């Protein structure tokens, strides 16, 4: 039974990634480094199917970011 649950979870996760309009939308933003710099970026949350402005106190960010909410929605939003 335990292996069935693992298999189901893996298939479910792969299905979510495969369903994205653009694979780059799967890479959510996160802050990197321990700097005291406020960074604002626009990113997509596949779990909420929303593009939002996100703030980080970090040196830089990693993940996919966009120039505008419209660009993000055109590329990622279902």
Secondary structure, DSSP 8 states (H G I E B T S, - for coil): -HHHHHHHHHHHHHHHHHTSSSGGGGS--EEESS---EEEEEEEETTTTEEEEEEEESSEEES--BSSHHHHHHHH--
